[in-house]
């Protein structure tokens, strides 16, 4: 395992995965599965834990896991630290009657080699929205865009009073990363700075993503959020998402001494 920037590049063990310092904590790492179609076994989690321990990591966390990989993480000795509601929407992928439709414009987010500064600013929004414990850094957000064959990255910008909007682009106050694989879509990361809540920003971003998926004839769209996130659940329900019986779970465990 080699350190590259802020990543821990895991040696291949049959399941593609990558590790990141968790919330900037050099003693903790988060394991991200790069191919959701491959289910890791308990031995994979144990192997990753040993690789992280070799780099001085003392505890390891997973991303949100469905029931099958979650069972394997539990079998590897990890324990659940967060539970997420999984929601699904199907066509027509439009807001339900009475849902507010704001006129806020969304803008394209630059990605790739020349978009690093863009992801740095998105990481600031992400930290404001999710806090230090659950935030994603710029590298992790860029990887979200490559998790599916097709993606859409959109931001909302609001001019800052006292700046010249002609020469200085306003910073983002919210963003949404979504992706598609075949006819299945994913709302992967939606974040709005708390200072700009209740302005219709999340609604505008979600509406934009669903419109993109409608044009691509997407048949299913999935999203997850914390079981107690009432604001997010209300937003998704208003746009036709329904709760699924299966829930996702995040696990944590110590690495070997």
N, C-alpha and C positions, 0 to 999 in steps of 0.2 A: 504494500500500500504506500503510495507516494502523496505528499502534500503538494497541491497545486492551487495557488491563490488561497482561497478560504475553503477549499474542498478537500475531502479525503477520498482519493480515488481508490476504490476497492478492487482487490484482485478478483478475477472472474471465478465464480463458483457455480456457474450454471444458471444463475438468475441475475440479470443486469440490475445493478443498484448503484447509488451514489450516496455519500455521506457528507453532511455539512455541519459546521459548528452550530449548535442550537442557540439561537438568540444571542449570538456573539459570545457565548460561554465556551471557552476553549476546552473545558473539561467535560462537555456534553456534545454529542453528535446526533443528528437526525438522519435516519436511513430513508431514502426515497427510492421506491421501486420504479424503474424506468420502463417496464413493460407490464401493464396491468393484466395482460392475458396470461402471464406466467405466475403460478402460485408457489411462493417459497415454502419450504419445509422448515421444521424446527431446527434442523442442522444448519440451514442457511443463516438463520438469525444468530445461532451460536457462533458460526464462523465469522460473521460480520462483527460480532461483539469482540471476538479475539483480535481481529484486525484493528479495530478501534483501540483496544487496550494497548496494542503495540505502539500506538501513537500517543499514549498518555491520556486517552479518553477514559473517564471513570463511569460514565453512564450513557446509555444509548436509548434513543426514542425512535418510534416509527412515524410514518405519515398515517393518514386515515386508512384503516384496513377494513375490507369486507369480511364476512363471517369466516371464510375458509382460511385466508392468511392470518386472520386474528386468532383463530384456534391454534395455528402453528406457533405464533408468537407467544401465546399463553403456555403452550407445551414446552417452549424454550425457557420458561421461567420468568417471563416479563409480566407486568401487571398493567391493567387499564388505568389511564389517567384522564381520559376525555371520551365522551360519547357524543356522536353526531347523528342528527336526523338526515336520512337520505330521502330526497324528493325526486319526482319524475313528472315531466310534462310531455304531452303528445300534441300533434296538430289539432287546432290551427295555430298554436303557439302565439296567442294574442292575449292581451289583458282582458280580464273579465269585465262585464258591464259595470260601470261605475268607478273603475280604477282610474286614477288620475293619469293623464298623459301630458307631461310637461313638454315645453318647447325648447328645452336646453339642448344645445348642440354638443355632440361628441366629436372628438378628433382622433385621427390616427396616431398611434404611438409608434415611434421609430424603434426598430429592433435590429439586432445584428451588430456588426462591427462598429457602425457609426451611431448606434443607439444606446451605448453604455450610460451616457449621462442621463438619458431618459429613464432608464431603469433605476439609477441612483435616486432620482426624484420620486419615482414610484415607491421605492423602498421606504422613503420618509413618510409617505402617505400610509403605507402598510403598517408601519410601526405605530403611527398615531391611531389607526383604526383598531389594531389587534393587540397593541401593547408589546412590551419587550419579550414576554414569555412566548408569544405565538406568532411573532412577526416573521416575514420572509425577507431575506436580503436581496440585493440586485441580481446576484448570480442565480439564486433559487427562482426568482421571478422570471428571468430569461429562460431557465430550463422548463418552466411551466409551459411556455409557448412552443417548445419543441416536443412536448409529451404526446401530441397528436399530429397526424399528417397535415391537417389544416388548422389554422388558428386565426383569431381576431383580437387585436389589442387596441382598446379605445380609452381615451381619457376625457375628462371634463376640466376645462381651465376657466378660472374666474379672475379677471384683472384685479391687481392689487392697487388700492388707492395710492396715488402719489407717484406711480410709475408711468413711464411713457410706453403705452401698449404698442406703438408703431415700431419701436426699436428693441423692446424687451418682451419676450413671450411670457405670458403669465404662467406661474407654476401650476401643475395639476393639483386638484383637490379631491379627485376621485378617479378610479380606473376599474376596468373589468377586462379580464383575460378569459377568453372562451376558446373552445376547440371542437373539432369534428373528426371523427374516424368513421368513414363510410356514412351511414345514415343515422349515426348516434352522435349527439352533441353533449358538451360538458360546459357548465358554468364553473370555471376553475378557480378564479380569485376575483372577488368583488370587495373593494375597499373605498371608503369615503372618510375624509378627515372629519372627526367629530365636530369641529368648529363650523362645518358646513352641512350638518345634518338637517333634515326636514326641509330641504329646498328642491326635492325632486331629482337629485343627482343620481341616486341609485336606480330610481325608476327609469330615467333616461338611458342609463348604461345598459340595464337589463333589457329594455325594449329594443335597443340597437342590436344587441346580441341575438335576441330571438328573431328579429327581422332578417338578420344574416342567415340564420338557420332555416327560416321559412323559404328563402330564395334558393337554398340548397336542398330543399325537400327533405329535411331532417325528420326522422320518424319518432325519435325519442331524445329527450334532453334530461340530463341528470345534474343535480347540485346537492351539496351537503352543507349543513350549518350546525352549530352547537344546539343541543336539545333545548337550551334555555334562552336562545337568541330570539326573543319575541318579535323584534323589529324585522329581522331577516325573514323569519317564517311568514310574517304578515305580508311582506313584499312578494315572496315567491307564491304564496297562496293566491294573491291578487292577480298573478300572471298565469294562473292555470296549473301550477304545480301541486301535486298531492303527495302526502307522506307515504312512504313505503314501510312495510313491516320490518324490513331489515335495517339495522343501524350500523354505522361505522364506528370503529374504536381506534384510539391512539394508545400505544403501549410504551412503557419505559422499563428499563432494567439495568442493573449494574453490570459493568464489564468485568471479566476475570481479573483477579489481582495478579 
